Amino acid sequence: MNNSILITPDQLEAGATIPQALDNQYVSDEIYKEIINQKKSLTDPTIKKKRNIEASSEFIRSLVYSSQVVVNRAFISNNELLYKYYLPNQQESALAFASLMNSGIIVPYLYKEHNFFDDKLFDITEEGGRSAEYLSQFLNSSVKSVKLAKNDAKNEIAIDKLSLGFRGYFPSITVLNDRQRTEMLGELLGGKKNFTKEYQQDFGDYLDNLSMFITKTFRKKGVLNRNDLYKEFIVAPNTNVADGIYLSPDKQNPFRHEIKKLIDLKYNTNLPDALGRYSFTPKDMPTRSALQDDFQISDIDSSKVATFIDKDLLKLTENKRNFMANTQRAMYLPLLSDLSLSDVLEIRNLESWQGFISKQSQILSNPLSIGDKYEDFQSAFETFQTNFSNWYYEKYGKSKVEDKYLSIVSILLNLGGKAISYGVEGLGTTEKIALGELPKLIEGVIGGVTVKLMMNVYNAETKELDKNRSYSIEVMRSELELTRDEMYGIINDTKGKQIPLSESLVAEQDRN
């Protein structure tokens, strides 16, 4: 029997991601609305087809724009999105998937097993079992698997922390202040900013009910999992959670969809948190910022963060490089869902892909370097996208893609609930704003600074953001405390600079 290479979280690459789209309860806002409005479920053939297309696109996106992708070992045998690539009659695709595993690009996560090739002690479908068996003949001992700890006792402790991290989070939301709850609601609603006091209060009451249910259930049962929350708040009574027969929002429970997204977000950030890496969040889904917890991406000295905000980021406002649209720089880009795994291998072999990933990893390894490395990263991203475009044109021809796109990197700084974007967003509509005109900030101390690196792809003709081709990474979060005066100092320093205010976030690859 083969043995895989066992690694620990610190041995994962800096840009490793865990795709949220592999979650069996992942549904986009559009599909959720269709399920609710047309009284369908996850078992409906039309819904299954649409979900597979969306999830496949997200999976391919993670393989193209991440250096490494972690998947639960069980998914290899029981997740249809994955095993469709290595069905017994799909030899070319199976060989490509095996190559991605043998080269350590796809890394299975082991729960309590010691080896990827150990016996499977979890439920698998008949088709999934056959497919995994077919795949195994192409795998070798170079397959890397990651585990929270190699020592069984330490691994058990880490697993217990995973469970505690999920159930322990929800009672903590009862202590969130009004600003935090407003920011959470805004993220869950897709970046909205303004709500009535009554609407905010209703949401707060709903969070309190959720928290009380969790506390009561855990005291009674001694355990609590996501299915418990789904049965109480999300799915129809006496139905199988896996079938996804979702209840419609009503007057009594108007926030069912938002709570589902919050539950799913926490569920899907637990493992990335433990691994110290990133959750690849699907487009239009809330970013990790919605959790409003105290998780910090990097252990960074607060004084360095203050200097970073006050000096390094302000360098970007003085950047004279012209990122405005022009047709000479526009390029054809494919829909990622159109790419095969063999295509992914070819793309990752492009020299410009290696350069792009290297620059991205440098920023992820040292978030405070983002100001100095911004120019180089923009150049590397644009070069890769251009070569990606040329590769696609040569292989498939122009007729496959009609529209041209522009690839622009921007940086989003979130201070005190205000999102400020450095770089170009909106292209021709970019305007100078006086940050001193922002609404008056709350009194006292403002905690929390978030910095996101946003890879935006715009349609060259319409100037609209294409969420299917864009992504972003939350590279830093710090609980730095800024007083109101310090905040206004930053604002005054940036008055009159070209810094567009971001009203919404692009499709997110969010750090967790």
C-alpha positions, 0 to 999 in steps of 0.5 A: 500500500502507498504511503503519502507525505504527511505535513503540518499546517506550517508546511503549507504554502503561504497562499494555500486556500480552502474552497468554500464552494465544496461545502455541500450546503453552498448556494449562491444568492441567486440559487437560494432565491430560486429555491425559495421562490419556486419551492425547490430544494437541493435535490431538484435536477435544475438546482443541482446542475446550476450548483455544480456549474457555480461550484466548479467555477469556484474550484477552478478559480482557486486552482488558478489563483492560489498556489495550493488548494486544501480539500477534505480527504472525505470529499475525494470519495463523497463530493460529486463536484470532485469525483466527477473529474475522475469517473472511470470513463474520464481518464484524461481528467483523472490523470490531470487531477492525479497530477495536481495531487502528486505535485502537492497542488491539491492537498487532502486534509486528514481528520484522524487518519495517518495516511491518505491511503488509510481505510475510509471510515466515513460514508461514501457514495457508490459512484464516489467510491468507484471514482476514488478507486479509479483515481488511486491507480494514478496516485503515488507516494508523493501525495501530500496530506495535511493534518493539524498535528502528527501526534495523535494526542495533540491532534485530538486537542486541535480537533476539540478546538475546532468544535469549540471554535464553531459552537463557541462563536455564536454565544459571543455575538451577544456582546457585539456593539451596534457598529459591529452588528451593523457591519455584520449585517451589511456584509451578509446583505452584500455590502449594504451600508444604511439600515433603519434603527428598527431593522438593525434592532430586529437583526440584533434580536434574531442574533440573540435568539440564535445564541440562546438556542445554541447555549440551551441545546449544548447544555441539553445535548453536550454537543452542537453541530451545524445540522442542529442550527439548520433544523431550528432556523433554516430547513423545513421541519422533519426534513433531511438537512442534506436535501436543502428544503429551505424555509422562506423568510417570514415576519417571525424569522426575516433573516433566515438567509442571512443567518444561513450565510453566517452559519456557513461562513463560520463553519467554513472558516473553522478549518482555515483558521486552524490551518492558518491559511485562507478560505476561498470565498465564492463570489457574492458570499460574505467575507470573513469580516462578517463574523466580527470576531477577534481573529487576527490574520497575523501577529503584527505589532500594533505600532507597526500597523499604525506606521503602515497605515500612516505612511506606507499606504499613503504612498499609494495615493501619490502613485502616478501610474495611469491605470485608466482603461484603454483598449490596447491593454484590454484582453480576452479572458475565459470563464473559469468554468470553461477550463479543464483540469488539463488547462489548469496544469498548462496555465500553472506552467506559464512563467508569468503564473509563477511570477504572479504567485511569487509576488502574491505569496510575498505579500501574504507572508508579510502583509506590511510589505503591501505598500512597497510591493503594490506596483510589482504585484499589479505588474505581475498580475497584469502580465499573467492575465495577458499571458493567460489571455494569449494562451487561451486565444492560441488554444481555443480561438477568439470566437470562444470569448467576445468581450475584452477585460482589464485587470486592476489591483486595488487595496481596500483599507477598512477603518472604523467601519469605513471602507477606503480603496487605494488604486482604481475602482470604477475606472472612468468614474474615479473621483477625488473625495475629501475623507473629512466629509465622511460621517462623524465617527463614533466617540472613543476608541475604534478597534480593528483594521482590515486590509484587503488586496483586491484583484479586479477584472473589468469589462473594457467596454461597460467598465463594470466589474466582472465578479466571475473573473475577480477575487480578493484576499484579506491579507491583514486584520489587527485589533489595533486601537485607534482613538477618534483623533488618530483616525481624523489624523489619518483622514486629514493626511489623505484629504484631496488625494485620489482615493475612491470610497468603496461601496461594495466588495468584489468577489472575495477570497477572504483570509480565515 
